[in-house]
Amino acid sequence: MADESVAELNKLFGTGNKDLEPDVVKELQSIMHLHQLSAQDMFYKWESYAIKMEMGEMKVSMEALRNFKRDLQDALERSSRTQVHIKTEKRLGATPRSTIKGGADVFGMLDGLTTPTPARTKASAKKRPLETPSVSRIKAEPASSPVSKLEDQLNSLGVLPPSSFNDRPNPGEMVEILNEHLPAPEPPIAPFSEPRIKLTAASDQKKLAYKPLAMKLSEASEILDDRIDDFMTKVMEHHKLDESAFGSAASQSTSEIVAIGRIASDSAEGKLNAASVVLETSRRMGNGLRVPLNLSKVRGYSFFPGQIVALRGSNTTGREFTVQEILTIPLLPSAASTPAALQAHRDRLSGNGPDSMVDEDSTPLPLNVIYASGPYTADDNLDFEPLHALCDKAADTYTDALVLTGPFIDSEHPLIASGDFDLPDEALAALNDPDTATMSTVFRYMISPALNRLVSQNPHITILLVPSVRDVVNKHVSWPQDAFIRRDLGLPKSAKIIGNPMTLSINEAVLGISSQDVLWELRHEELVQGKMTDNLLSRVSRYLIEQRHYFPLFPPTDRSKLPKTGTSEGVPPGAMLDLSYLKLGEMVNVRPDVLVVPSALPAFAKVVESVLVINPGYLSKRRGAGTYARMTLQPPNLSETDGGGSGMLGHKIFERARVEITRI
């Protein structure tokens, strides 16, 4: 039994393949015995202590352990002193709760009825009650209703009943596999000795730091106009047309012209339909006029509001533009690299650990990347168990990169929205005044520990964090969105916060990523007539690639039509577009090799126009666990990679990547 304890301590507290010193092991066992802690629980407390003390490396030393032991003893004494008052004092007030329509206080009606949330893991079962970020409270009243009565109350009020993360169905089940013929990933036997990823930004992140909520109508109008005129130039070059072939769809003429414009509806309300579709021209080509479209002569088409289209036809009556043909919009070129650059990326993949060295002629191990999207906890708790489980998976498999999109702390989470939740004791111990706690404190003590533990077990992993307009830790609330400030968040050094959206390269693979759920909105706003050759998920993904934009829909879907949230209002914030800076949402120079667009639509991985499109789904749903995506990318084979001209070689990521959509 003692040997098992030592092995577990070495696994949790050791660094790499180096075991702990005997005196360190004895000190750890002494702390476990003194405070009656399991090795796992003690590691969680050590992790929180290291974050609180701002230790750059969580290396275990005798001096650090003695200070850690004193900190635990001080916390125990503080807890003992407060126990004196618990039996005699009653909670006099509570944090104000949100109300539903009609003034009924949903959460207030449950006072005295709630029971503690069932234990979800061995670690969470031993956690102390969380403390509120705005005021330190101790709930002294015992639960007065049995669990069955509580569930009846929750169901009658439309509130989700508590559910155990451990009881989730089919954890680890693969929902979908793309390129199943490629070998399944096998984790290396040891961590890599150095990072195998080189990041290169294609988007200018500095431009995302614009001043939000300062939009001018004149600027927004110019941006929308410029987009139409830019597409006119692209269509002219692609179809080899003369400038005289273009004209205004709103001008009466018997001559056939090519009209460029934006698809819109003649009504501000209701869904786009064949009778309401109009073409909005630019001021340069048509004085910004709108003209109804007669699409009776077109066999099949699919449109959505905001789509830039090129139409061949005529307006003989002056009342409508009769469309004869829909011209194709040219795509951005596929990403390509020089042979020397691809060889350098291949060589980088060969940097394995001491126990898994390969010779120069051997094939390097494939690159492993995990994609996941928030929310990261269910509506009935703030334990973030799906995030912890995902980080454990990334640590166990020595994943090269973990790409996480927000929301991290969701403004639409019922507990966050009402403010009725508690912080861990570690956070309160670090604060002189509990009232000074902020949402950065919540992030530091509820999310960062999972990422720090991951880095301690897999030191050379690359972590990318992409914000969401629903993130309460980000002051930049409009889309396109700047990265949130990492100060006071307690993140590891290997975690990088990027903008939303962002185009960057992971080695040779060009990655485009946006946390805004544009696929769901496109699905519910599109107009489809006739038989389409592709399915729904491929079609809405193709819109992004053809329009060269991460959010081509305009105007965005009304908030009231979006998926309901767990708050009392139940209405999410929506897209929060800042039209003056929509150009920052454009794809940069080339088509992405991998396009990650998390959505409420079913999770999928598809190849669309040579682009690997991935919707990892949400890691946590309102009622329980969700899904994530794991990509295994085989190293580039220079002898089989097709050339793109001028000595450039295409990446062909869609042929080399195996993607698994997996239940957490």
N, C-alpha and C positions, 0 to 999 in steps of 0.2 A: 504493500500500500504506500509505503514511504517512497519507493522508487517511482511509482506512478505520479505521486505528488511532485517529485523533483522534475520528472519529465515534463509535466504540465507547466511548471514554473519556467523551465527553460524554453518551452515553446512560446509562452506568453511574454516573458520578460527578456529573453535572450535576443541577441542581434545576429542575424544571419545564421551561420553554422557554429558560432562560438557559444559554448555553454557558460552559465553563470559561475562565478567563483563560489567555493563552498561556504565561505562566511556570509556571502550575500544570500545564498539559498537558506541558510539557517535563520538569518534575520527575517526573511520573507515568511518562513514557516512560523516563526515566533509571532509575527503580526497576525497571521491567519488564526493561530490558536487563541491569541489574546482577544481579538475582536470577533471570533467565530465566523470567519469569512471563508468562502470557497476561493480557489485560485482565480477563477474568472471574475468574481465580484471584486476581489482585491485589485485585479488589473484595471477594472473600470474606474475604481477610486484613484488608483495611481495615475491613470490617464487624465482624469479631471484635475488632479493635483498638479501634474506637469503643465497642463494648459494654464491653470491659475497662476503658477509661478513663472510662466513664459519661458519654459525650458526649451531651447532650440532643438536639442536631441533628447529623447526620453530614455537616456542611458542610465541604467541602474547602478548606483554606487552606494557604498556604505554611508557616506555623509548624506546623500539625498534620501536614503531610506530612513535614517534617524530623524531627519526633518519631516518626512512623510508620516512617520510614526507619531511624532509630537502633534502634527496637524490632526490626525485621526483622534488622538486623545483629547485635544482641545474641542473638537466637534462633539465628542461624546459628552464632555463636561457641559457644554452649552445645551445640548439636548436634555441632559439630566436636570439642569436648572429650569428649563421651560416646562418640564413635566409637572412641576409643582403647581403650575397654574392651570393646566389642562383640565383637571377634574372639577375645578370650581368655576372657571370662567366659561361663558357661552359666547358664541360668535354673535355680535350685536348687529353687524351689517354685512352686506355682501357686495361684491362688485356689480355695478348695474349690468343687466342683461339686455340683449336685443329683444324686440317684440315683433310678433307677427301682425298681419293686418287685423285691424279691429282692436288692437291694443292688448291682445292676450299675450301674457308673458310666458313664452314657451319654456325657457330654462327656469324661470322663477317658479313655475308650477311643479317643478320636480324637486324643489328643496325638501330635504328630509326623506325623499323617496329613493334617492340614488344609493347604490351599493358600490363598493370598490370594483373597478374593472378587473375581470379575471386575469390571473397571471398569464403572460404570453411567453415568457422565456424564464429560465432559471435566474437570469440576471435581473429582469424586470420585476420578478416576484419579490426581490429583496430591496428594490428601490424604495427610498423614503418618499413621502408625498411631495409633489412639486410645489414650489412657492411662486406666487403671482409676480409678474414683472413690475407691477405698480404698487403693490402693498403686500407685506408679509402677513400671511394668515395661517391659523391653525384651526382646522375643522374639528370641533370637539363633539358634535352631535353624532351619535351612532345612527346607522341606517335603520329606518323604522318599517321598511317593507321588504318582503322576500323578493328574490330575483324574478320569480314568475309574475308577481304583481307589478314590478318595475317594467318588465317587457310589455305588459298589457298597457301600462300608462304611456310608454314610448310609442307603441303602435297606434294608440288612439290619437296621439298628438302629431303623428306623421314624422316622429323623430327616429333615427336609425338606432336599433338596439345594439349594445356592445357585442363585439365578436372577437374571438381569440385569433391572433395571427397564426399561432401554432396549429389551429384547426382548419387552416385554409385547404381547399381541395387541390390535389394534384400538384404540389410544389415541384418545380424542376421539370415539368412536362413541356416538351417542345410543341408549340402550337403550329409553327410553320418553319420549313427549312428551304432556303434558296440555294441552288447549286449543291444538291445533296450528294452528287457524285464526287465532290471534293472530300478529302479525308476529314473526319471529325477532329476537333482540337484536342491535343493531349498536353497537359501542363508539364512544363520542364521539372526536373527533379530538384532544382535549386533556383533561387532568385538570380536574375541576370546581374552581372557585375557593374553594368553601366546602363543608362537609358538607351533604348533602341529606337527612340523616336526623335526626329528633328521637326520642330514646328516652324512654319513660315507663314506669316500673315499676309493675305492678299488684300483684305479690306483695310481701310485707314481708320483704325479705332479712335484716333484723336478727334475725327470729325463727329463721332457719335456723342461727344461731350458738349452738344449744343444746349442752349437754354430752352427748356421745354415750356409749354403753356404760354408761348409768346408768338403764336402763329398769326401772320398777316394774310388777309384774303388776297392781296395782290401777288404776294409771293407764291401762295398755294396755286393760284390760277396759272401763273407762269410755269410752275413745275408740271402741272397737268398738260399744258399746251406743248411744252418742250418735248414731253414724252411722245406725243402724237407726231410731231415733226421729226424726231429722231427715227421713229419707225418708218416714216416715209422715205428717208434716205436709205435705210437698210433694204426696204422692199425694192426701191429703184435699182440698187446695185445687184441684188440677188436675182431679180427677174429681167435685168438688163433693159429697163424701160427708160424712155426719154422723159424729161421733166414735163413736157407738154402733154404726156398721157394722163397726168394727174389733174384733178379738178375738184370743185366743191360739190358734194352730194346735194346741197340745198339749192343749187342754182338750176333753173329750168333749162333743159337743153335736150335735143334729140341725139346728140353725139354720145357715144359710149366712152366713159372715163373710168379711171381707177380712183376710188375715194378711200382716204385713210381717216380713221376716226376711232372714237371710243364707244363701245356698246353701253347704252343706258336704257332706262325705262321712262315712259312718258308720265308715270305716276310715282309719287314719292312713297306710296304704300302698295303693298301687295307684291307678289312674286313676278319676276320677269316672264312674259309669255309672248307668243308669236304676234299677238295683236298690239302689244305695248312696246315692242323693241324699237328703239330709235338709235340713230348714229349721231354722236356729238362730234362736231368738227373743231379744229383749232382756229384761233383768230387769224392765223396767217393764211389758211386755205379756205375757210368758210365762215369767217367772222364769228366763230364760236356758236353757230346756229345748230339746232337739232332738227333732224329730218326723219320721219317714219320710214322703216324699211319694209319693202314688199319682198318676202322670201319664198313666194309660191313657186318660183322656178328653180329653187335649190332643193335637191333631193334630201340631203341629210346635213345637219349642222349642230353644233353645240356652242352656245354663247353664255357669257356671264357678265354682270355689270362691271365696267372698268376694263374689259378686254379691248386691246388695240387690234383692229382688224383692217385688212385690205380687201376692198370689194370692187369687182368690175361690174358696171351696170350703167343705168341712165335714169334721169329724172325728166320725163317728157311732159308731165302735168304740172310740175312745180309743187306738188303736194306730197309725193313720196318717191323714194329712190328704189327702183326695181333692180334687184340683184340678179345678175346672170352667173356670176362665178365668185367663189371665195378664194382669194389667193393665199398661198401658204406664206407664213412668216418665217424668215430664215432663222435657223438656230445658231447659237454661239458655237464656235469650234470646240472639238473635244480636247481635253487636256493632254499635253505631250511634254516630254523631257528629252534631253540629250542622252545618248548612250552612257556618257561619263557620269551624269547625274544619277541615272538608274543604277549603274554599277556601284556608286558610292552608297546609295540607299541599301542595296543588297549586302554590301560589306558591313554596314551598320547592324544589320540583323544577325550577323555572325558573332556579335559580342556577348557570348554566353558566360554563365558563371563558371567557377572553377571545377565543378562536378559535371558540367555538361559542355565541355569544350568540343568544337568541331574543327576539322582541318579545312584548309582553304578550298579543297575540291568538293566538300560536302555541301548539301543543300541546307541553307539556314532554316531555323525554325520559323514558322509563319508568325505574322504579327497578329496579336489578339487585342481587339478593342470592344469595350462594352458601352452601349448607349442606353440611357434611361432618362425618364422624364418625370417631373413632379406632377401632382403632389406625392410626398414621400411618407405620408402617414394617413390612416383612415380618419373619418370624421369624429369618431368617438374617443380619440386619445391623441396625445402628442408624444408617443413613445418612439416614433420613427423606426419601428422595427423592420419594415421593408428596406429602408436605407442601410441599416446595420447588416441585414442578411445579404444585400447586394455587395457591400464592402467585404464581407467575409468571403463571398464567392470570388471576388476580384483578388483577394489576398491568397486564397487557396490555389488558384489557377495561375498566379503570377502574371496577371493581365498587364499588357504594356500601357494601355490608356483606358481611362474611365471618363466618359463624356456625359455630364449631367446637365439637363436643362431644367429651368425653374417651372413652377414656383417651388422655392425651398421652404420658406415660411409663408404659407398661402393666406392672403388677405381674406379669402372666401372660406377658410376653415372655420367651423362654428365656434370653436373655443377661442381662436385668435380674434375673430370678429367681435365676440362678446367680451373679451378680456378676462374671462373667468377660467383661469388656469394657473398652475403653480410652477415655480422654478425649482430645480434641484437644490439640495442643501449646499452643494459645492458652490453654486452661484451666489447664494446668500452669504456664505462664509467669506467670499471674496469682495462683497460689497459692504461699504461702511453704512450705507443707507439703502434699504431695499427699494425705496421710492425712486432711486436714481437708475434703476434697471431700464434698459431699452430693448428693442427687438434685436439689436446686435448682441446683447447679453443672451437672449434666447438662442440665437444662432450659435454663439460660442459654446454653450453648454448642452445643446441638444443635437446639433448637426456636426459641428467640427470634431467632437470625439470620435465619431465613426470614421472620418477621413484621416485623422491623425493615427488611429490604430491601424488603418489600412497601410499608411506610409511606413509605419514602424515594422510591419510584416513584409512589405514589398517596397523597399526604399526607392527604387528607380521607376516607379510607376508615374505616368503623366496624368494629372487630373485637370479636366477643363470644366468650368462652371459657366453656364449661360443663363442670364437672368430672364425673368418673365415680368410682364406688366402687372402681374398679381403678387409680386414679391414685396413684402412689407419692409424689407431691409434696403430696398433700392429707392432712392429719392427721385430717380429719373423714371417717370411713370408712363411716358409716351413711347410709341414705336415709330421708327427705329429707336433702340434703347441703348444707353451707355451702360458699361459694366458698373456694378456696385462697388463701393469702396471696401477694401479688405481689412482696413484698420479695425481693431477690436473684435474681429471675428474668430481669431484663434486658428486660422487655417494653416496647414503645413506649407512649407516653401514650394513644394512641387505642384501645388494647386494653383491654377491660373484662371483668372476671371476674364472672360471676353465679352464682347458686345452681342447684341441681339438685333438683327442677324449678323452672321460672321462668315466670311470665306477665308479658309486657311488651308495649309498643306500639312498633312501628317506623313512625313517622308515624301514619296512621290504622289500620294493620293490627295487630290483636291477635295476638301470637305466643305460643303455648304450646310449651315445649320441655322434654324430659327425656332424659337420656342412658341411663337404665335400659331394657334391652331387655324391655319388658313384652309386646310383640306376640308374640315367640317363645314366651314362657311361656304366654300365653293360648291360643295355637294348640295347644299340647301338653297343656293342662289342660281345655279346654272339652269339654262334652258336647252333641252335636248329634243331634237326632232329627227325622225328617221332612225334607221338602224346603224348603230355605232359598231366599229370593228373591235374596240377595246372595252374592257369592263370599267366599272365606276372608279375603282381605286387607281387604275392606270390612267384614266382620263383626267381626273382632278390633279394628279401628279404632273401630267403632261402640260397642263395649263401653266404651271410655274416655269417649266423649262422653255416653253415657247415664248412666254411673255418676259423671260429673263429677269424675273423679279420674285422675291420671297413672299410678297403680299400684293398680287396684281388686282385683287378685288377692290372696287370702289363704286359706291360707298360700301363700307363694311356692313355685315348683318346687324340688324337691330338687336340691342342687348336682350330684350325680352324674348327673343326667339332662340337664344343660345341655351345650351344644356344647363339645367338648374343646378345651383350649388346648395350646400347645407346650411347657409345662413338664413336668418329669419326672412330677409328680403328675397333670397333665392335667385337674384339676378347678378351675373358676373359683370365685370367692368367692360368687357368687349375689347376691340382691337386698339383703341386709344391712338389712332393714327395722327401723326404730325405731318400734314401734307407738305409743308415747306421743306421737309427733309426726306421725302419719299425716295429720292435718288439714292440715298444711302442704303436702301433696301434692294438695290439691283445686284444681280450676279456680276462678278468681276471678270472680264476678259474671256473666260472660257466656261464651258459647262462644267459643273462640279462632277467629280468622279463618284462621290457619295453625297446624297442629299438627305439630311435628317430633318424630318418635319413631324414632331409629335402631334398626335391628334386623338380626339375622342372617337374617331372611326376605328373599326377593328384594326389591330396591329398587323403590319404586313411588311414584306420586303419584295420589291419588284424591280425589274430592269425596264426603264422607259427612256427611249432615245439614247441608249448607251450610258444612261445614268442609273446608278444603283440607288433607288429611293427606299428609305427605311422609315417606317413609323413604329417606334418601339412600344407604343401605347403608354399608359400611365403606370408607374410602378405601384401606386396605391390608388384604389378606387374608393368611392365614398363608403361602400359596404365591406371592403376587404382588399385582398392583394391583387396586384395587376401583373404586368409583363415588362420585359426588357429585351433588348436585342444584343446578340453577341456576334461580332464579325471576325472571322478568321481569314486573314489575307495572305495568300501564298506569295513568296518573294518573286520579283519580276524576273522573267526568263528572257534575256536579251535576244536569244536566237529565234524566239517565237513571237516577239512583239512586232506588230506591223509598223511600218514607217508612216509618218505624217507629212513627209516632205521636208526639205532643207535639213536633213540629218536628224530630225526629231522623231521620237518613237512614242506612239500612243500608249497610254497606261493600261487600258482594258481591265480596269478594276472589276467590272461586272462579270468577267470570266474567271478571275482569280479569287474571288471572295465567296466564302460560305457564310451565310447569315442564318442564325437560329433565333426565332422569336420564342422566348421561354417564359413560363410562369415563374414568378419569384417564389 
